Amino acid sequence: SNTNLDKKCPQITYVTPGKIVDMGVKDANNMGAAMAPAALDTLITHLRDTGRKPSYYDAIITGDLGYIGKEILTEMAETKGYNIKNNYNDCGVLIFDKETQDTHSGGSGCGCVGSVFSGYFYQMLKEKKINRLLLIATGALMNSTSSQQGESIPGIAHAVAIENLEK
């Protein structure tokens, strides 16, 4: 049932499942580069499916590409005609302070997007500090054996649009 109370809470308005993208990255120490192409593919699919522009969202968030993957995604999006510089960030970049915590590229893996979303962005949505969020969870399809054998690291990303319908 969709009551008035429900409309006051942030709602999932759209889900874009991703597909596996393998650009041949083999360096397990550069997961952002392995996952960024999948994040881009899902982002473009989402924007085309919905007819939205990146500027529709108050925030577009990935997790966890880290600093290197964030830069790669931003540049790749620009080459495809999508400017995400003003409203895009990455959970791996946001969760730690690179300078004081010596984290190098960013946060750590799959827990990063869940932690930053549930601990920070969901609160911002509830307080209506932002009203439209596109959350893109990224993943690498590998294991220690495939990495040791020098196989490429395919990436995948799924997107969820979460919005305040009653502003």
C-alpha positions as CSV (number, residue, x, y, z in Angstrom):
1,S,0.0,0.0,0.0
2,N,1.2,3.5,-0.9
3,T,0.1,5.8,1.9
4,N,1.0,9.4,2.4
5,L,3.5,8.3,5.0
6,D,5.3,6.3,2.4
7,K,5.6,9.3,0.0
8,K,7.4,11.2,2.7
9,C,10.2,8.7,2.7
10,P,12.8,8.4,-0.1
11,Q,11.6,6.0,-2.8
12,I,13.4,3.7,-5.2
13,T,12.1,5.0,-8.5
14,Y,14.3,3.1,-11.0
15,V,16.7,0.2,-11.1
16,T,19.2,-0.4,-13.9
17,P,20.9,-3.8,-13.8
18,G,24.3,-3.8,-15.3
19,K,26.1,-6.1,-17.6
20,I,29.6,-7.6,-17.4
21,V,32.2,-5.3,-19.1
22,D,35.7,-6.6,-19.5
23,M,38.2,-4.1,-20.8
24,G,41.2,-6.4,-20.3
25,V,42.5,-4.8,-17.0
26,K,44.6,-7.5,-15.3
27,D,46.1,-5.5,-12.4
28,A,44.3,-6.5,-9.2
29,N,45.8,-3.4,-7.5
30,N,43.9,-1.2,-9.9
31,M,40.3,-2.3,-9.3
32,G,38.9,1.2,-10.1
33,A,40.2,0.9,-13.7
34,A,38.6,-2.6,-14.0
35,M,35.2,-1.4,-12.7
36,A,34.9,2.1,-14.2
37,P,33.9,0.9,-17.7
38,A,31.0,-1.1,-16.2
39,A,29.9,1.9,-14.2
40,L,30.0,4.0,-17.3
41,D,28.0,1.4,-19.3
42,T,25.3,1.3,-16.5
43,L,25.2,5.1,-16.2
44,I,24.7,5.5,-19.9
45,T,22.1,2.8,-20.0
46,H,20.2,4.4,-17.1
47,L,20.3,7.8,-18.7
48,R,19.1,6.5,-22.1
49,D,16.4,4.4,-20.5
50,T,15.0,7.2,-18.4
51,G,15.7,10.1,-20.8
52,R,17.4,11.9,-18.0
53,K,20.6,13.9,-18.0
54,P,23.3,13.6,-15.3
55,S,22.2,17.0,-14.0
56,Y,18.7,15.5,-13.1
57,Y,20.4,14.1,-10.0
58,D,21.6,16.0,-7.0
59,A,24.2,13.3,-6.6
60,I,25.6,10.4,-8.6
61,I,27.5,8.1,-6.4
62,T,29.6,5.0,-7.2
63,G,31.2,2.6,-4.9
64,D,34.0,1.8,-4.8
65,L,36.1,3.1,-7.6
66,G,38.5,5.1,-5.5
67,Y,40.4,8.2,-6.7
68,I,41.8,6.6,-9.8
69,G,38.5,4.9,-10.9
70,K,36.6,8.1,-10.2
71,E,38.9,10.1,-12.5
72,I,38.7,7.4,-15.2
73,L,34.9,7.3,-15.0
74,T,34.6,11.1,-15.1
75,E,36.9,11.3,-18.2
76,M,35.2,8.4,-20.0
77,A,31.8,9.9,-19.4
78,E,33.0,13.2,-20.9
79,T,34.3,11.4,-24.0
80,K,30.7,10.0,-24.4
81,G,29.1,13.4,-24.0
82,Y,28.1,13.2,-20.4
83,N,29.3,15.8,-17.9
84,I,29.2,14.4,-14.4
85,K,31.8,16.6,-12.8
86,N,29.4,18.8,-10.8
87,N,27.4,16.0,-9.0
88,Y,29.5,12.9,-9.1
89,N,31.5,11.3,-6.3
90,D,32.7,7.9,-5.1
91,C,32.1,6.2,-1.8
92,G,35.7,5.0,-1.6
93,V,36.8,8.6,-1.9
94,L,34.2,9.9,0.6
95,I,34.7,7.2,3.4
96,F,38.3,8.0,4.3
97,D,40.6,11.0,4.3
98,K,43.3,10.2,1.9
99,E,45.9,12.5,3.5
100,T,45.4,11.7,7.2
101,Q,44.5,8.0,6.9
102,D,47.0,6.9,4.2
103,T,44.4,5.1,2.2
104,H,46.0,5.7,-1.2
105,S,43.2,5.3,-3.8
106,G,40.1,5.0,-1.6
107,G,37.9,2.8,0.6
108,S,37.6,-0.9,0.6
109,G,35.3,-2.9,-1.5
110,C,31.7,-3.9,-1.4
111,G,31.0,-2.5,2.1
112,C,31.9,0.9,1.0
113,V,28.9,1.8,-1.0
114,G,26.5,0.4,1.6
115,S,28.1,2.2,4.5
116,V,28.3,5.6,2.8
117,F,24.8,5.3,1.4
118,S,23.1,4.1,4.6
119,G,25.2,6.3,6.9
120,Y,25.4,9.5,5.0
121,F,23.3,9.8,1.8
122,Y,20.1,8.2,3.1
123,Q,20.1,10.7,5.9
124,M,20.6,13.6,3.4
125,L,17.6,12.3,1.4
126,K,15.5,12.0,4.6
127,E,16.4,15.6,5.6
128,K,15.7,16.7,2.0
129,K,19.2,18.1,1.6
130,I,19.2,16.2,-1.6
131,N,16.2,14.9,-3.4
132,R,17.5,12.8,-6.3
133,L,20.3,10.3,-5.9
134,L,21.7,7.8,-8.4
135,L,23.6,5.1,-6.6
136,I,25.8,2.9,-8.7
137,A,27.3,-0.1,-6.9
138,T,30.4,-1.5,-8.7
139,G,32.0,-4.9,-8.5
140,A,34.9,-6.8,-9.9
141,L,34.4,-10.4,-11.0
142,M,37.6,-12.1,-9.9
143,N,39.2,-14.3,-7.3
144,S,42.7,-14.8,-6.1
145,T,43.3,-17.7,-8.5
146,S,42.2,-15.8,-11.6
147,S,44.3,-12.8,-10.6
148,Q,47.4,-15.0,-10.0
149,Q,46.9,-16.6,-13.4
150,G,47.0,-13.2,-15.1
151,E,43.4,-13.2,-16.3
152,S,41.5,-10.0,-17.0
153,I,39.2,-8.6,-14.3
154,P,35.6,-8.1,-15.6
155,G,33.5,-5.4,-13.9
156,I,29.8,-5.0,-13.3
157,A,27.7,-2.2,-11.9
158,H,24.0,-1.9,-11.0
159,A,22.2,1.5,-10.5
160,V,19.4,2.4,-8.2
161,A,17.6,5.8,-8.4
162,I,16.4,7.0,-5.0
163,E,14.2,10.1,-4.9
164,N,12.0,12.1,-2.6
165,L,8.7,12.2,-4.5
166,E,7.2,14.7,-2.0
167,K,9.6,17.6,-1.8
